[in-house]
Amino acid sequence: MQASDIFQLGVDIAQLGMDQRKVNVLAREVAPKLGYKKPIAVHHHMLAGLAHPKDADAGGIERSIQFKMSKSDPDSAIFMTDSEEEVERKLGKAYCPEGVAENNPVLEYAKYVVFEKFESPLKIERPAKFGGDLEFKSYGALEKAFLSKELHPADLKKGVAAGVNELIEPVRKHFEKGRARGLLEEIESFKVTK
C-alpha cells in the first residue's frame, strides 16, 4: 500500500525523505513483477520539526519520530505558502537551545535551506548594544558563532526567518492569483481537523 502511489501516479522518479527509503526499495523490487517500470528513487535529508522534542535523548526510531515534522501540527514546519508573519512566528517559537547545534531545527533550516540556495551572505540584523549586525558567508561560520554564543538564538531565528522568507516569496506570489490560487484553496478545503 505504501508504494502504490508511485505506481498509480506513473512516476519515473520518486523523491522522498530518507524515512521512506525502505518503501522505495520495495517499490523497485516489486515493480517488474506487477508490470511497472522500476522507479528511480531519490532520497533527501529530512528537516527536523520545529517543536521541542518530548525526549531529546531518545534513540533510534523513537528519536526520528519525535524530531520529524508533522502535517497534523502546522507549527512544526514551514510551508511554502506560509506568510512572512507565519514564518517569523514559527521560527520564533522553534526549539533552539543556546550554543547547541545537535538536533537544532533552526540551524538545520539555515544549513539545508538558506545556505543551500543563496550565494550571498546571511545577514543577521541586531542592535548595536548586542554587537551589531553580523554576516555569515558559510554555514560553518554561522554554526561556529552560535556554538561560541556570539550569536544568540533569538537573533539566529530572525536571520533564518528572513532567509526562508526570501526563498519562498516567489512561491507565495505564485499562489496568490489565477489557477494556482484556486488549486491551493481546493487543497486547503480538504484539510482534516482533529
Secondary structure as UniProt FT lines:
FT   TURN            2..3
FT   HELIX           4..9
FT   STRAND          13..17
FT   HELIX           18..20
FT   HELIX           21..30
FT   HELIX           32..34
FT   STRAND          40..44
FT   TURN            56..57
FT   HELIX           60..67
FT   TURN            71..72
FT   HELIX           74..76
FT   TURN            80..81
FT   HELIX           84..93
FT   TURN            98..99
FT   TURN            102..103
FT   HELIX           105..109
FT   HELIX           110..114
FT   HELIX           115..117
FT   STRAND          122..124
FT   HELIX           128..130
FT   STRAND          134..136
FT   HELIX           139..147
FT   TURN            148..149
FT   HELIX           153..174
FT   TURN            175..176
FT   HELIX           178..189
//
